[in-house]
Amino acid sequence: MPIADTQEDISAQEGLARRQRPRRHPGINSAPPQASKGFKRAEIILIGIGLCLCFFVILYNKVFLYDIASYLYGLIEICTSWFDSIQPSTPLPVVLLPTAAVVAFIIGIIAAGRNMPRPARALLMCALFYLHTVYLAFRVFNTLNLGGFLSSFVSIGLLFFEVMSYICLCTVYLQLAWPTDRVREADTFSRAVLLGEYTPSVDIFITTYNEPVDMLRRTVIGCQAMEYPNKRVYICDDKSRAPMRRLAEELGCHYICREHNIHAKAGNINNALAQTDGELVAIFDADCIPTKKFLAKTVGFFRRLGVGMVIASQHFYNRETDFKNMSVETVLSVDQSTFFSQVQAGRDTFNAMLCFGTGFVVGRDALKHIGGVPTETLSEDWATTIKLQAAGYKTYFINEPLTAGAAAESIGEFVQQRLRWAKGTIQALYSSTNPLKVKGLNFIQRCIHSYGIFYYLMFPLQLIVLLFPLLYFFFDIVPIKTNLNQMTFFFIPFFLLLQVVFSWVSNNYSSFLSSHVYEYFLYIPISGALIRLLRDPQYKIFRVTRKGISRKGITFEKSVAWPLIITLALYVAALLYGIYDARWRASGDVFILMTIWCIFRIIVLWTTLQVVINIPQERNTVRFKHNLACSILYNQEVSSARTVDISDEGIQVELNTASKAWLAGGIVNLDIPEIGIYDMPAHIRRFGGCKYLALEYDGITLAQKRQLVSFLYCADGQWKDINMTPLQALIIMLKSIFRIYPAESLRRYPL
């Protein structure tokens, strides 16, 4: 039965599928749609005709070439005269006119809210692209300092960095301009799955290497709780551990291991593929727990012809380590939150979606078609996506958090994780999945996939640019030749719109300051790793990110902190020396600009230093705040209470009536009717304030464990981000600057 590729035909085909159900589900085992030979032939003919016309014009009308050259030269002259027209004597209203226009534009963005129509969003990105292009033209034609060899070298170097940034940001503008929202489609397709009309067999692989047993127990229970009948859950243990085998027996799932761990996670998945036969394969990391509707909302897409992979957005229940160490993790986040919520949706529009290794479903036949999961790089997830798209398969993204995972829990693990991602990305340059060379991708797909490579290659350049203010203050090497009015006229409008747009698309989780904090402590580690990688692509940098970490006290990441401390000291010394030496400097406007640049970097470096101090983390599991009625049986008396926070290992409750009769170590029985838990044994860890009890579960049953995990991690629609205004986000971030180290991070937790 043919499967349509449009939403309108799905309802009609659902009725037909009930009467004529094939033995094998359509779409899963079908070959990807291929472009017709006729279309390719037409392309070649059109290109040939165009080249012939160009040759004819050039041959018989040589004046045409001079016209083009004259036009370009005239355009450059117009631009240069426009740039030169903004001088220190230019009236202030004229200088501030573009900024005022952008501010009005920003007010319109805020008034439109996040549900802006896609055409308006595309117009917004075009405006940002225009302002960025104007600023870059201003930099190219009007700000280079070519007065000496060193000044020329530094000035051109800074311009080269800005050109590279421009190229990278243009791909970001493209990805954010026209997002595709498949949430409604997922709900539509899920009906057939939930009604049992479309239930292809699904093998669920939970990959593990060195993660703790308790973490795997939560993930397996979450996978088993998914509302889907035709599934099998496998623990894919890459270390052949006896505790994992016993866990599989305890929970009633399958266990797969191998004698070696060659090719790391990719080899682990390929080994499991050879021992299973499900039509679809769902893959989860050891810490990634799906919601109950995960399969229902992803599997239905495979009814479409040529769909190779479907991935859902992921939530991080413990947030990013960098903001946790600054005590703002509950309200601010960066990097992955923006990526999942906005960038992936934009990539989906161009079939250039990026798989991030967990929480996705892929067709077995599609994997067979590309030869299994690629093993050439550490970024096997990205390589798999590229091969599927190059083979003609469609990859879809659902912009709804259907899984929850754990972010890196210390700054050292955070850096190691990013180093592994950087290596896997750069290794693509030397592999068959190089997006610049692999056959089958179109131009836009190549641009989008190449962004990751350029992003990491920018880190060494950013590290070099970090030195430019120091060269100015210590050696009087001027990297830019301009005045304040010109920077206000050409740079400020672009800068303001850029920050507002990126804050807006990230739901105010990201800001100019937070994004710099994120990158500053990665500059030196990633730059050093990339230099070694470019010399030796097989340089070993792989280590699995440790999860479930606990710390009794403060720890200090010296390897990350010392370069920051040295850089901060140099910036402070340069600023003080520059202020002392200011009376000898003739270039007053440049001095003011470099001073502002220096002060900003001092603020960022100071804030970044707070990130590298790991705060105490006594709990191995995350607590979730819930206000539920409960009752506690202790010494033959029942006391009513309400929960404060809950995990699958412990709970804190607030008694409705103050009492002093509770003793640490005492055994209680706990009832939480809203979760369906009764007579759950626990012992008292702490009792304080005559009404707060900290309890640790003691010998709970497997059924009670399943109830807790299902309630805490698997409820449909439970993972939602906090909404806030840009002003609130800015105030919260500024608070983290004006303190030495957050005293609240030293607090002692009940459990």
N, C-alpha and C positions, 0 to 999 in steps of 0.2 A: 504494500500500500504506500503510495507516495506521501511524503510528509512535506507540508507547506512550510515556507520560511517566513510567513507573515502571521501576525497576531489574529487577524480576522478569520483565518481558516481553521484555527485550532478547535473552536467549539463544534464546528461541523464534523471535524475528523474524530473528535471524542466519541460522538454517536456512532460513526462508522466503525471505530475500533472495538466498540462493544460487540458488534455483530460479526466482525471479521478480525479476530485477534490472531496475529501471527505467532508462530512458535518462538521466534526470536524477536526481541523488541526493535522496532524500526529506529533508525537514526544512530544506534549504538555501534552497529557493525558495518555501517555504510561507509564507503570511501568518501573522503572529503570532496567537496565540489571543486572542479577544476575549470579554469578559464578555457573557453573554446579556442581551437586552433584558428578559426576564422577571425576572432577578435585580435589575436596576436598578429595575424597577417595584416589586418587593417592598421594596427598600430605602426608596423614597419613601413607600410605604404605611405601613411601620412607623414611620418618622420622623413622619409626619402623625398617626398614632394616638397616639404618645407626646406630641406637642405638645398635642393635644386633651385628653389626660388631665391634663397639667400645668395647662392653662388652667382645667379644671373644678375641680381641687383648689384652685387659688388663688382662684377666683371664689366658691366655696361654703364654703370653710374658711379664712378669713383667719388664723385662729389658727395654721395650719400655718407661715406665714411667720414669725410671732413665735417659734414653736418652733425653727425653723432658726436664727434670729438668736440666740436664747438659748443654743442648743446650741453654736454657734460661739464665742459670748462666754465660755461656761463652759469650753470647750476651751482658749481663750487664757488664761483665769485659771489653769487647772490647769497649763498649760505654764509660765506666768510664775512660779507658786509653786514649781514644780519647779526652775526655773532659780535662783530666789532662795534655795532651800534649801541650795545649795552656797556656803558662806561661808568666809572664812579660818579660822574656828574649827571647821569640819567635820573630823572625825577623818580621818587620812591613809588608813586602810584603806578607808573609804567613797569617798574621792576616787580611789583607785587601782583600785577594783573594776572599772569598765568597761575600763580598760587591761589588767588581768590577764585579763579574759575575752577580749579581742581577741588578746592574746599566745597564749592557749591555742588560739584559732581559727587563728592564724597557724601554730602548730606542726602543727595538723591539715592545713593547706594544704601545708606543706613535706613532710609525711609522705605525702600523696596523690600528690605528684609532678605532672608536667605532663600525664599522661594521665588527668586528672580527668573523670569522666562529665559530660555536658552538664547534667543536672539539678543536680548538685552545683555546677557552675560558675555556673549561673543563680542558685542559692541564695547563692553567694558575692557575686555582683553585687547581689542584693537586700539583703544585709547591708551592703554598702558604700553603697548608695543610702539605706538607713535611717539609718546613722550620719551621712551627709552631710546628710540632711534635718533630723535632730535638731540638728546643729551650726548649720545655717543658721537654724533657728527660734530657737535660743539667741541668735544674732547679731541677729536682727530684734527680738526682744522684750526683750532684756536688756542689750545692749552699746552702744546708740547714745548718743553724747554730744551732747545738745542744749542745752548750757549757754551757747552763744553762736553768733553767725552763722558765724564762720569754723570753729569746732569742729563745728557742725552740718553745714556744707557738706562738710568733709573726712570726717566720720564717715559721712554718707549716701553720699558718693562711694565710700568704701571698701566699704560694704555693697553698693552697686550693682555694683561690680566682682565681689564674691563671688557675687552672684545670677547675673550673666552666666556666671561660671565654673561655677556649679552647673548651669545650663542646658546648657552645653557638655559637662560631664562626664557628665550624665545620658544624653546621646546616645552617649557613649563606653561607658558601662555597658551600654547596649542592644546596641551592636555587639559587645561582648565576651562577652555572656551566653550565646549559643547559636550557636557557630561551626559551619559546614558543612565537612566534610572530604571532598573529591572525589578524593583520591589513588587510592583503590581503584577508584572508577568509571573514572578515567582509565586505569588498568591494564587494566580489563575491556574498555573500548572500543578500546584500542590493539591488542587481538588481531586484530580484524577488519581494521584498517588494515595491520598487519604481514603478515597472511596475504593481502593484496591483495583482500579482499572489499569493502572500502569505501575508495575512493581518489579522491574528487572533485578536480578540478584546483585547484591553489593557486598564486596569484601572490604572490611574496615581494617586498615593497617595502623597500629599504634607503634611508631618507631621509638626505640629506646636504646641508650648506650650505658649511661652511668647515673641515671636519675633514681631518686629514692623510691622504695616500694609504695609508700603512702601516696606519693604523687601519681603513680601509675594506677593505683586503686581508684582514685577519683576519676581519672580519665576513662578507665574501662567501664566503671559504673555509669558515667555520663553517656558513653557510646551505646551501652546496652539499653539505656533509658530512651533512646531515640524512637519516635513513633513510626516505625517502619518494619514490616513483617519479614521481608526476604533479605536478611542481613546476617553476616557472620563476622565476629570480632576476633582479631588476631593480635597478640602481643608479639612484635617483631624485635626480638632481643638480640642486639649485636655484640653481646658480651657473654652469652650462654650462662646466665646466673641462675643458680638453684632457687633463690627466693622468688624470682620472676616466674619460674615454672610452677612453683607452689601457688603463687598468686593467680595464675591462669586456672589452676585446678579449683581454687577456692571460689572464684567468681564464675566459673563455667564458661570460659572462653578458650580459644585455640592458642597454641604457643608455637612459634617458629624461631629457630636460632640457626647459627652457622658457625663453623669452626674458626673462621677468620673474619676480619672486618675490613677487607680490601674495598676501596672506593667508598668507605664511610656510609653515609645515609643512602646514597644512590645504589650502592651494592646491596645494602640491606633490603631496599624496596624491590630490586630486581630479583633477589633471592626469594622473596615472598611471592612475587608474581609467578615464578616458575612452579610454585607448590599450591597454587589456588586457581580457580576457574570462574570467578564471578564476572558478570558482564560489565559491571562498573567497579571502580576501586576508589574508596575514600581514604585519605591519608591524614593522620593527626600526629603531631609531636606529643611527647610524653606529658606535657603540661597543658595541652590544648583540649578543652572540654566543650563539646557541642551542646547546643540547646536541643530540646525534644523535636523541634520541627526542622532540624538541619537537613536531613535527607529528603523530607517531604518537599522542601522549597528548592532543592538543588537538582534532584533526580529528574523532575519533570521536564527540564530543559533539553534532556537528551532525546526527547521525542522529535526534536528538529533535526533535519538532515545535516550531517557534517559537524555537529557540536562535539568538540573534543574534551573540553574542560570547563567546569563551573566552579567558581570560588566565591566565598562569602566574606564580608568584612569581619574583622576580628577586634575584639575588645581586650584590653589589658587590665585585669582586675587589681593588679598591684602597681600600675602606672610605671612611668620611667624612673630609673634610679637617679638621674641628674636632678629632677625636680623633687624627688623624695628627700634627697639630702639637703635641699634648700627649704624643706617643709612647705612647699607649695604644690605637692604632687596631686592633691585632691582637686585643684582648680586649673592647673596649667599642665600642658603636655605639648610635645612637639614631635616632628619627624613622623612617627608611624601613625598617629591619629590623623594628621593631615593627609598622609598618603592613602590610608584606607578610605577615608570619607570623601575625598575629592579627586585625587590624582587617578586612582584606579577607575573611577567612574568615567573620567575623561579618556583614559586609555582604551576602555571598552568600546568607545565610539569608533575607534580606528582598528579594532581587533589587535591591539597591542598591549593587552592586559598582562600584568606581571604576576606570576604565581610566587607566593612567599613561603612555600614549603610545608604549610599545614592548613587544615580546614578547607580542603578542596576535594572535588570528585572528578575523576578522569575516566574516559572510556578505555577498556582493556584493549580493544582492537586498535584504537588510536595509538596507544603506547606501543603495541606490536608493530604498527606501521612505521613508527620512527625508530624502532630498534630498542625499545625500553627506555628507562630513565638514563640520560647521558651521564657518563662518569668522568668526563675530561676535566671538569672544574669542580670547585667546592660549592658553587651556586647551581646545584643540580635542578633546583626548582625553576630558576630563570632559564636555564638551558632547555628544559623540557618545554616551557612555554614557547620559546623561539622556534624549536623544531616543529611543534604542533602547528603554529601559525604559518611557518614556511611551507608546511605540507598542505596547507589549505584548510585546516580545521578552524572552527570558530571557538573562541574562548570568551566566556561571559563572566561578568562580575555582578554580584548582588550587593548593593550598598545598604546592607542591614547586618548588624553584628549577630551572627549565628554561632559564633564560637568565642570562648574566653581563654586567654592564655596568660602566662606569667612573663613579665618583662625581666630583664637582667636585674639581679638583686644586690649587686655591688658595683661600684664604678669600675673596678678591675674587670669584672665579667662583662660589663657594658662595653668597655674598650675592646676586649678580646672578641666579642660578638661582632662589632663593627669592623675589626681587622679581618675577620673571616669573610664577612660580606665583601670587603674591599678586594681581598685576594681573589675570591670567586669571580668578581666582576672583571677585574683586570685580566685574569686567566682566559677570559672569553676572547681576547685579542689573539691568542695563540691556539684557539680550538676551532672545531668545525661549526660551532654556534656563534661565531663572530657576527654580530648583527650588521656589520659593514660589508661582509662578504657572502654570508649564507644565501643560497638561492631560494627564491620564493617569496621574500618579503618585499612589500612595496616601499616607496620612498619615505612616506610618513612613518611606517612601522620602523624602518631603519633609524630615522631621526629620534623617535621616542625611545627605542631600546638603547641607542648610543648615548642617551643622556646620562645613564648610570655610569658609563665609562668616563665621560667627560667630568662628571661630578667628582669622582674620586681623584682624577688627574689634576683637578683644581687645587687639591690640598697642598701640594708642594709650592704651587704658585702663591697661595694665600699665606703660607709661612714666610715666603720671601717678601711679600708686600707688607707683612707685619713689621719688617725692619725699616721701611721707608721713612716713617716719622723720626726714627732714631738717627738716620742718616742726615735728615734736615737739621735737627737740633745740634747734633754733635759735629757734623762736618759741613754744614751749610750747603748741602746738595738739595736743590729745589726740584721736586718731582713734577710740579704742575705750575703753569704760568697763567694766572687769571686774577680776577678781582671779586669782591664779595657780591656786587650787583649781578655779575654774570652767573655766579653759582646760584644765587637766589632765583634768577630768571629761568635758568635751564635745568638745574639739578633739583631744587626743592620741590617743584610740582611733580616730577617723576618719582622722587623719593617718597613723598607723602602718599601718592596714589598706590605705589608699590606696597607700602606697609599696610595701608588700610585694606587693600585687596587680599593680601595674604592672611591678614588677621581675620578678615571676613570669611574667606573660604575655609579656614580652619576653625570656624566657630569661636574665634577669639582665644583659642588655646595657644596659638603661636604669636609671637611678637618680634619686632626687630631685635630687642635685647635678648629674648630667650633663644632665638635662632643662633645668635652669635655665641651665647654661652654654650650651646650644644656643640658648636663646631670648634671652639677654642681649645678645649681639652683633647680634641681629636687631631689637631693639626700635626703635632710632632709624631705621635705614634703611627698615624696613617701615612704621613710623608716618609718616615723612615722605612716602613714596610713596603711602600710602593717603589722606592728606589731599589730595594733589594729584589722585589718581584720583577721589575723591568730588566734587571740583570740576570735573574734566575727565576723563570716562571714557576718552577717546581719547589721554590723555597718553602720550607715547612712552617706554617703559621697556624695550623688547624688545632683547635681544642674545643670540645663540646662545652657550651655554656652551662655552668653549674646552676641548679635551681634548688629551692628549699634551704637557703642559707640562713643561719641564725648567728647573731653577734651579741655578746654580753656588754660590750662597751664600744667606744669610738675607735675606728680604724682610719688610717691615713694612707692614701695611695701615693707613696713617695715617687714612684716612677712617672706618674702623671703630674704630680704637684710641683716638683722641683723646676722643671722647665717654665712653668707658669710663674713661679715665684721669682726666678731670675729675670724673666721678661718684664714682669711688673716692676721690679726694682729698676731696671734699665729705663722704663717709661717714666717713672717718677723722677729719676735723676735727669733724664732728658728734658722733662717739663720744667723742673726747677732751674736747670742750666739755661734753658731757652728764655725763661722769664728774666733771669739775671742778665742775659746777654741781649735782651730785646732792643735796647736803645741803640745797638750797633747795626740793626737790621733795617735795610731800606725798604724791603718788600713787606709793607705792613699788612696788606690784605692776605697774602700767602701765610704770613706768620699767624694771623688770627685763625685761618682755616686749619693749619697744622696743629695749632693749640687745641682747637675743638676736637680734631681727630684724635689727638693724644689723650685728652681728658676722657673721651668716650671709651677708648681702649683700656684705660686704667680702670674705669667703672666695670667694664666687661671682665677684665682679668680678675679684679677683686671678687666679683660675683662668681666667676668660674671656680675660684679657689674654694668656695663653700661646697661646690659639687664634689670635690675629690675627698671630702671628709665623710666617711660612711657613718651614718647615725646608728645607734643601737637597734637591733632587731631580734628580740628575744623569741618571738613566735615563728614557728616554721610554716604556719598557714595564715592566710589573710582572714581578718574578721570583717563581716558585713553588718552594717547597722540595720536592725529590724526591731520594730516595736510591736511585739506579739504578747498576748496574754498567756501566762503559764502558771503552773502550780508546782510546789516543791514539798515532798514528804520528808520530814526530818524529825527523828525522835517521836514517831507516832503522831506528829502534828502536821497538818497541811497548811502551807502559807501561800497566798496568792502573790504574784509578782508580774513584772513585764520585762521582756528581754531588752537589753541595751545593744549588744552585738553578739553575733553567732559565727562560729566556724564549724567544720566537721570534726574538730577535736576538742573544742571547749566553748564556753558560753559565759557571758556576764549578764546578770539580772539585777533589777532594782525591785526590792520588796515594797509592797504597797503599805506595809506597816513596819515602822522601825522596831528593831529588836537587837538584843545583845546576846542571844542564846546560841549563836552559831560559832562553831569551833573549827579552826583549820584542820583538815584531815578527816573531818566527818563525812559519812556516806549519806547521800540523798538519792531520792528517786524523782525524776523530772517528767512532767507532762507538758507537751506543747500541742494542743489540739489542732491548731491551724496548719501544722506540718503533718499531723497524723502520727505523732510520736507519744507513746505512753510508757510509763515505768522504765525510763531510761536511767541506768545507774550512773552516778557521778560522785566525785569527791570534792570537797571544798578546798580551793587553793588559797583564797584570801577572802577576808571579810572586813569591810571598811565603811565608815560613816554610818554605822548602825542600819544600813539598808542596802548596801551593794555587795553582791556575792560573785566571786569568780570561781567557776566550776570547770573541772576537767572530766570529760567522759571516762568511765571506767568499766570496760567490758561490755560495750554496746554490741548488739546483734548486727548481723549483716543486713537484715531488713531495715533496721534503724539507720544504719550507715547509708543505705541506698536512699532512704527518705531524705536525709540531710543533704546529701550531694545533689539530689534531684531538685530540692527546694532552693539551695544556695547558688547552683551553677546552671541549671538546665531549663528554667522557666522561660517560656517563649516571650520575647520582647523585654526581658529584664535589663539588658545591657544598654544603658543610655548615658550619654555624656551630659555634663552640667552646662547650662546656658548662662552666659553672662554678657554684659556690655563691654565694649572695648575699654571704657574708662575703668571698670572694675578690674579687668585683667591687668591694665597698666599699674593701678595702685597696688595690687597684690605683688606684682613683680618688683616694683620700687621698694616695697617694704623689705624684700630680701636683700636689697643693697645696703640699707642703712642699719646694719647690725653686724657684729663681729662673727658670732656663731649662734644660731637659734637656741636659746636656752630650753625652749619647749621640746627640742629633739632629744634632750637628756632625760625626759620623763621615763618612769618605769611603768611598764605595762602590767596589768593583772595576770596575764598569761603569756 
